[in-house]
Amino acid sequence: MSQTTPEQINSSSTDLVDKNGIIVEDLVFSYPNQNPILEEISLTLKPGEQIALLGKTGTGKSTLMENLVGLKQPNSGKILIQGISLEPKNLFEVRRQIGFGFQEPNDQLFMPTILEDVIFGPCNYGVSPEEATEQAQELLADFGLADVTHRPVHELSGGQKRLAALAAILALNPSILILDEPTNGLDPWWRRHLAEILPELPVQVLLIASHDLNWVRRVTQRAMVLQQGKIRVDMPTEQLLQDSSVLESCGLPLDY
């Protein structure tokens, strides 16, 4: 099966400023005095899509995600989030639209208890403590964490930490959710539990970077492969995972 070029994938991405979702046009990113990690990245992620971002370690998946949420600034190119240009003057507005989950949930959980972690963001945005607490308790109950709401992070399992961090993100009601390696450190039961939760979340766009190919098959319908700084493949997830030649060419053998 032939691979799809970024030009073919994104031929309709221009002039879509008024559209929802994520639009990236000709993004280039490099660290100082280094060759570009990301080159001419163009993509469109539409409302209703659940997308996997795949690629070998070191291909720039985390770097691309950090560009999408404004943690890193591209050397050139354009990023639109829900029709809003991602630039310093708009960062506050854009970050209200996006929930970003780091690879390590401990990077997001820093309050004495997970309940306090979940209410922290909404309170900073002006939600009353009472309303934030009620919403947090509902989220934690939905995730099966009602019994540990007042426990400190270090007493939680890896799966509980992952879901607590996700609850803290969702408490801000983002329209877009971006997750970086969400199954890291999770046992099979927690991976299944997370796979059951994600498709039911009230977000418009779900973007997941992962090396767990069989898991992303269950939670995404579209897959993009980042290779040598560019999106080399963009096709339905199931179709990609049935094509061993494309996976091998991208350094993603399915059975290992």
N, C-alpha and C positions, 0 to 999 in steps of 0.2 A: 504494500500500500504506500502510495507516495505521501511525503510529508507536505504539510500546508505551509506556505510562506506567510510571514507577518503581513506582507503587502496584500495578499489575498484575504487574510483574516479580517483586516481592519480597513478595507477600502471604503467603508461607509462611516468611519469614525469622525470625519470632519464635520464641522458645522452642526454639532449636536449640543451646543452649550445649554439649551433649554431642556435637555433630556435628563432623566434620573439615572442613577447608577454611577459607574466609574468610567471615565474616558481618559486614556493616556495617549499622547501624541509625541512621537520622536524623542522619548526620554533618554538622556545620556547621564550617567553618574560615574564619577571616579573619585577615589581618595586622593589627597594632595600628592603630586609627583608620582602618580601611578597610572597605568593604563586603565581605560574605562572598564568597570565591572558590568555595567549595563549600557548597551548601545542600541540606539534607535528603537526603543521599546514602544510599540503602539498596540493598544488593546481597548476593547469595549466590553464592560461587564454590565449586563442589563438587569433591571429588577426582575425578580423571580428566579434568578440563576444561582446555582450552587456549584462553585468552580474549584477544582484542585489545581494547585500550582506545584508542579513536580520538577525534579532535576537533581543531579548529583550534589553531594555536599560541596560547598564552595562555589556554586554557580551563581549565587546572588539572590536567592529567593527571599531571605530575610531583608537584604538590602532593598529590594524592590518594595517589599511591604512597608518598610520604614520610610521610603519615599512617599508612598501613598498616604501615610498618616502624618506627614510633615516632620518626622523625627530626623530625616535627612533631606537636604535640598539638592535637586538635580543640577548638573552643570548647565543643561539646556533641556528644552521640551516643555510640554504643558500637561498638567493634571487637572481634571475637573471632577469634583465630588458632588453629586446631586446638583449639577449645573453651576457649582461654585468653584472658581479658580483657586487652586491651592497655592497660596502665596502668603507671606508673613502677615499682611493686614487682615487676612481672612481666616487665620488659623483657629481662632476661638470658635467661629461659626462652623468651620469644617469639622473640627473635633467633636462637636455635638452630634454630628451625623455618623461618626465612625466609632465602633468599638474594636479595640486592638488587644489581642491576647498574646503576650510574650511566650517564648518557649518555656520559660521557667516561671511557674505561678508565684513563687516566692518573691519575684520582682514586683508583683502587684499587690501582695498582701502584707501590710505593714502595721496595721492597727492591733490593739490588744486582743480583739476577738473578731471573728469573721463577720458577725453582725455589724460591727462598727466599720469594717472594711466596705461592706455593701452600701451602707448609708453615707459614707464619706463623700462620694462623688455628687450625689443629688443634693446634699446639704450645701456643698460648695457652689452649686448652681442655683441656690435660693429656695430649694424645696424645704418645707418645714420638717423638723426632726420627727414629728409624729407621723407625717405622711411618708417620709423616707423609711422609717422603721416598719411601718405597715407593709409597704411594698417589698422591703428587704425580706421580711419574714415570709411573705408569699413566695418570693423567688426561691428562697432557701428550702422551703417546704416542697416546692415543685421539683427541686433537684434532689430531694431525699436527704436534706441536711438539717431538718428541723431540730433534731436532737443535739446538734453540735453548734448551734448558733452562738453560744457564749463561750466556746472553747478557743484557746489561742491556736494560731496557725501550726505551731510546731507539734501539736498533739494530733493533727489530722493526717490521714493517709494521703498518698499521692493523688488518688482519684478525688478525694474530698477537696484537696487544695485546688485541683483543676476546676472543679465545678464551683467552688467558692469564688475563684477569680472570674469565672464566666458570669456568675450572678452579679458581681461587682460591676462588670462591664454593662450587662443588660439593664442594670438599675438606672442607667442614663438614657435608656430608650433609644439606642442607636438605630439608624435605618440600614447601616452596612456593618457587617461583622467580619473581621479579618483575624484569622487564627494561625499562629506560627507553631507548627509541630505539636498539635494539641494532645496527641496520644503518647508523647514522650513519658516514659516511666510508668505507664498505666498497664495493669494486668488485663487479661482478656475480658473479665467481667466489667471493669470500668470502661474499656474501649467500647464494648457493646452498649453500655448504658449511655455513654456520650453520643454514640451513633444514633441512638433512639431519640435523644433530646434535640440534637441540632436541627433536623428537618422541621421540627415543630416551632422553632423560635420565630418571633414576630419581626424578622428583618427582611429587607428587600433583596439584599445581595449577601451571599456567604462565600468568602474566599479563604481557602485552607491550603497552607503549605505543609506537605507531609512526605515522608519516605515510606509510609505504611500503605502500600498500594492496594492491598486487599481491603483495608479499612475505608479508604477514600472511595472505593467502588460502591460502598453502601451509603455514602452521604453526599456524593456529588454526581452531577450529570455531564459535566464538561470538564475537560482536563487540558491544561496548557503545560508545555515542557520548556523550561528555560535551559539553554545550552549555549555556552560561549557568549554569554551576554545578550542573547536574543531569544525571543519566543520562536522556537523552531517547529513546534507542533501545537495544534489547537484542534481538538476533535472530541466527540462524545467519550466520556470516561470508559464506558464498557467497550466501545470500539477500540480504543487505545490499548486497554488491558488484554484484549484478545489478539493483539498484533505483536508477537514476540520480536519480529525483526525491527520494528520501530523502537520498542523498548530497549532492545540490545544496543541499537545505534545511539541511543541517548544515555547509555550507561545505567539502565534501570531494569536489570533482569528480574522478572516477576517472582521467581522461586527462591530468591535469596534475601 
